[in-house]
Amino acid sequence: ELGTRERRLQQYRPERRRRADLLLRHRLNRDLHRASFPQRMTLDLKDLPAWVSLGGGCRVAYQLRRCHLRASPTPFDWIRTPFPSVIELIATEFRDFLRPEDLHLQAGPPRVLRDRRHGIVLPHDADIYEAGGGPAIQRRYQPRIAAFQQLFQTRRHIALVRRGIERPEAEELHAVLRRIHPRVRVTVVGVHDEEGSPRAVERTGPFIRLSARAPVRGWSGCDAT
């Protein structure tokens, strides 16, 4: 039977982990805010970024959620989308996104759903498609599209995070968003798996390049919620 000290430690550890995650969230927001507004010494909560995953792997959305940074479920969280398709979908406000006639269920392995028009892979939606077809997929993703668009209507600063993105791609995306949402400050964050990189963070204009000290493939966790 556990002693009093051991029981107290078991009760304290989850709370300690939660506090550490909240502290990490505060520090990330603070550092990005200072980089965006170096002339201001006070923190305006309205200018804190809404963090959104642009994919490149499910790990991005998972880590944003684990650190309490994920603003809301958005379309690119749990799907694999080629970056040109990301730009096209954002520029066209998700027109022709996951149309029923473009969806194809690949029997496997691996058993996944594909959007052949945009080259999108949906690794978590095969069962939903099999049960309800294309309309079920559209019902699942329409609220996420609405949430993505709502963020650009209500927030002053959006931080878009994608694994593997480089500066030229980030500048192309930024130009599209500046044309559509000229009043919103957009920061594009590219996460890279470079354990031996001499610099962990490099900033060029609206683009931040993060070199992970630990291999990105070591990030754990993935689901479709």
C-alpha positions as CSV (number, residue, x, y, z in Angstrom):
1,E,0.0,0.0,0.0
2,L,1.3,3.5,-0.9
3,G,2.4,5.7,1.9
4,T,1.1,9.3,2.4
5,R,4.1,10.8,0.6
6,E,3.6,8.6,-2.5
7,R,-0.1,9.3,-2.7
8,R,0.6,13.0,-2.5
9,L,3.1,12.8,-5.3
10,Q,0.7,10.9,-7.6
11,Q,-1.9,13.6,-7.0
12,Y,0.6,16.4,-7.6
13,R,2.2,15.3,-10.8
14,P,-0.7,15.8,-13.2
15,E,-1.3,19.3,-11.8
16,R,2.5,20.0,-12.2
17,R,2.4,18.9,-15.8
18,R,-0.7,21.0,-16.5
19,R,1.0,24.1,-15.0
20,A,4.1,23.4,-17.1
21,D,2.1,23.3,-20.3
22,L,0.3,26.5,-19.4
23,L,3.7,28.2,-18.7
24,L,5.0,27.0,-22.1
25,R,1.9,28.4,-23.8
26,H,2.5,31.8,-22.1
27,R,6.1,31.9,-23.0
28,L,5.5,31.0,-26.7
29,N,2.8,33.7,-27.0
30,R,5.0,36.2,-25.2
31,D,8.0,35.6,-27.4
32,L,6.0,35.8,-30.6
33,H,4.3,39.0,-29.4
34,R,7.6,40.6,-28.6
35,A,9.0,39.7,-32.0
36,S,5.9,41.2,-33.7
37,F,5.7,44.3,-31.5
38,P,9.3,45.1,-30.3
39,Q,8.4,48.8,-29.6
40,R,5.8,47.9,-27.1
41,M,6.7,46.8,-23.6
42,T,3.1,45.8,-22.4
43,L,1.2,42.7,-23.5
44,D,-2.1,43.4,-25.2
45,L,-4.1,40.1,-25.0
46,K,-6.1,41.0,-28.1
47,D,-2.9,40.9,-30.1
48,L,-1.9,37.4,-29.0
49,P,-1.8,35.0,-32.0
50,A,-4.4,32.4,-32.7
51,W,-2.3,29.3,-33.5
52,V,-3.5,27.2,-36.4
53,S,-2.1,24.1,-38.0
54,L,-1.5,24.0,-41.7
55,G,-0.6,20.3,-41.6
56,G,2.5,18.7,-42.9
57,G,1.6,15.9,-40.5
58,C,-0.8,15.3,-37.6
59,R,1.9,16.1,-35.1
60,V,1.6,19.8,-35.6
61,A,-2.0,20.0,-34.5
62,Y,-1.3,17.5,-31.7
63,Q,1.5,19.5,-30.2
64,L,-0.5,22.8,-30.5
65,R,-3.3,21.2,-28.6
66,R,-1.0,19.6,-26.0
67,C,0.5,23.0,-25.3
68,H,-3.0,24.6,-25.1
69,L,-2.2,26.7,-28.1
70,R,-4.7,25.3,-30.7
71,A,-7.3,27.9,-31.3
72,S,-10.0,25.6,-32.6
73,P,-10.3,22.5,-34.9
74,T,-9.5,23.6,-38.4
75,P,-9.5,21.8,-41.8
76,F,-5.8,20.9,-42.1
77,D,-5.3,19.5,-38.6
78,W,-5.5,15.8,-39.3
79,I,-5.1,15.5,-43.0
80,R,-2.1,15.5,-45.3
81,T,-2.3,18.2,-47.9
82,P,0.3,19.3,-50.5
83,F,1.3,22.9,-49.9
84,P,0.1,24.2,-53.3
85,S,-3.3,22.8,-52.5
86,V,-3.2,24.6,-49.1
87,I,-2.6,27.9,-50.9
88,E,-5.3,27.2,-53.5
89,L,-7.9,26.2,-50.9
90,I,-7.2,29.3,-48.8
91,A,-7.3,31.6,-51.8
92,T,-10.6,30.1,-53.0
93,E,-12.2,30.0,-49.6
94,F,-12.2,26.2,-49.7
95,R,-14.1,25.9,-53.0
96,D,-14.2,22.3,-54.3
97,F,-12.7,21.1,-51.0
98,L,-13.5,17.4,-50.5
99,R,-16.2,17.2,-53.1
100,P,-18.0,13.8,-53.0
101,E,-17.1,13.1,-56.7
102,D,-13.3,13.6,-55.9
103,L,-13.2,11.2,-52.9
104,H,-11.8,7.7,-53.2
105,L,-11.5,5.1,-50.5
106,Q,-8.2,3.3,-50.9
107,A,-8.5,-0.3,-49.6
108,G,-4.9,-0.4,-48.4
109,P,-2.6,-0.9,-46.9
110,P,-2.9,1.7,-45.6
111,R,-6.7,2.1,-45.7
112,V,-7.2,5.8,-46.2
113,L,-9.6,8.2,-47.9
114,R,-8.2,10.4,-50.7
115,D,-9.2,13.6,-52.4
116,R,-7.9,13.0,-55.9
117,R,-8.5,16.6,-57.1
118,H,-6.2,18.2,-54.5
119,G,-3.9,15.2,-53.6
120,I,-5.2,15.2,-50.0
121,V,-4.9,12.1,-47.8
122,L,-7.4,11.7,-44.9
123,P,-6.0,8.9,-42.8
124,H,-8.7,9.1,-40.1
125,D,-11.9,9.4,-42.1
126,A,-12.2,6.0,-43.9
127,D,-14.8,4.7,-41.5
128,I,-16.9,7.9,-41.7
129,Y,-16.9,7.8,-45.5
130,E,-17.8,4.1,-45.6
131,A,-20.7,4.7,-43.3
132,G,-22.1,8.0,-44.8
133,G,-20.3,8.7,-48.0
134,G,-19.3,12.1,-49.3
135,P,-22.0,14.0,-47.4
136,A,-20.8,12.7,-44.1
137,I,-17.3,14.0,-44.9
138,Q,-18.6,17.4,-45.8
139,R,-20.7,17.6,-42.6
140,R,-17.5,16.8,-40.7
141,Y,-15.4,19.5,-42.3
142,Q,-17.8,22.3,-42.8
143,P,-17.6,23.5,-39.1
144,R,-13.8,23.4,-39.4
145,I,-13.8,25.5,-42.5
146,A,-16.2,28.0,-40.7
147,A,-13.9,28.1,-37.7
148,F,-10.8,28.8,-39.9
149,Q,-12.6,31.7,-41.6
150,Q,-14.0,33.0,-38.4
151,L,-10.5,33.4,-36.9
152,F,-9.6,35.8,-39.7
153,Q,-12.7,37.8,-39.0
154,T,-12.2,38.1,-35.2
155,R,-8.5,37.9,-34.5
156,R,-5.8,40.5,-35.1
157,H,-2.9,38.0,-35.3
158,I,-2.8,34.5,-36.7
159,A,0.1,32.2,-36.4
160,L,0.0,29.4,-39.1
161,V,2.2,26.4,-38.3
162,R,3.3,23.8,-40.9
163,R,6.0,21.2,-40.8
164,G,8.7,21.5,-43.5
165,I,7.7,24.9,-44.9
166,E,10.5,27.3,-46.1
167,R,10.7,31.0,-46.7
168,P,9.6,31.1,-50.4
169,E,6.5,29.1,-49.6
170,A,5.7,31.2,-46.6
171,E,6.0,34.4,-48.6
172,E,3.7,33.0,-51.2
173,L,1.1,32.1,-48.6
174,H,1.6,35.5,-46.8
175,A,0.9,37.4,-50.1
176,V,-2.3,35.5,-50.6
177,L,-3.5,36.1,-47.1
178,R,-2.5,39.8,-47.2
179,R,-4.7,40.2,-50.3
180,I,-7.7,38.5,-48.7
181,H,-7.3,39.7,-45.1
182,P,-5.3,42.9,-45.2
183,R,-6.1,43.9,-41.6
184,V,-4.9,40.6,-40.0
185,R,-1.2,40.2,-39.0
186,V,-0.1,36.8,-40.2
187,T,3.0,34.9,-39.0
188,V,4.0,31.7,-40.8
189,V,5.9,29.2,-38.7
190,G,7.9,26.4,-40.3
191,V,8.9,23.5,-38.1
192,H,11.9,21.4,-39.2
193,D,13.5,18.2,-37.9
194,E,17.1,19.4,-37.5
195,E,18.6,18.1,-34.3
196,G,22.1,19.5,-34.9
197,S,21.0,23.0,-36.0
198,P,23.1,25.7,-34.5
199,R,20.1,28.1,-34.2
200,A,16.8,26.9,-33.0
201,V,14.8,30.0,-34.2
202,E,15.4,32.1,-37.3
203,R,13.0,35.0,-38.2
204,T,12.7,36.6,-41.6
205,G,9.9,39.1,-41.8
206,P,6.6,37.3,-41.2
207,F,8.3,33.9,-41.4
208,I,9.7,32.0,-38.4
209,R,11.8,28.9,-38.9
210,L,12.0,26.5,-36.0
211,S,14.6,23.8,-35.9
212,A,13.5,21.1,-33.5
213,R,16.2,20.2,-31.0
214,A,14.7,16.7,-30.6
215,P,13.6,14.9,-33.8
216,V,10.1,15.8,-34.9
217,R,9.4,12.2,-35.6
218,G,9.7,11.7,-31.9
219,W,6.6,13.7,-31.2
220,S,3.9,11.4,-30.0
221,G,0.2,11.3,-30.3
222,C,-2.3,11.6,-33.1
223,D,-6.1,11.4,-33.3
224,A,-8.9,12.9,-35.4
225,T,-10.8,15.1,-32.9
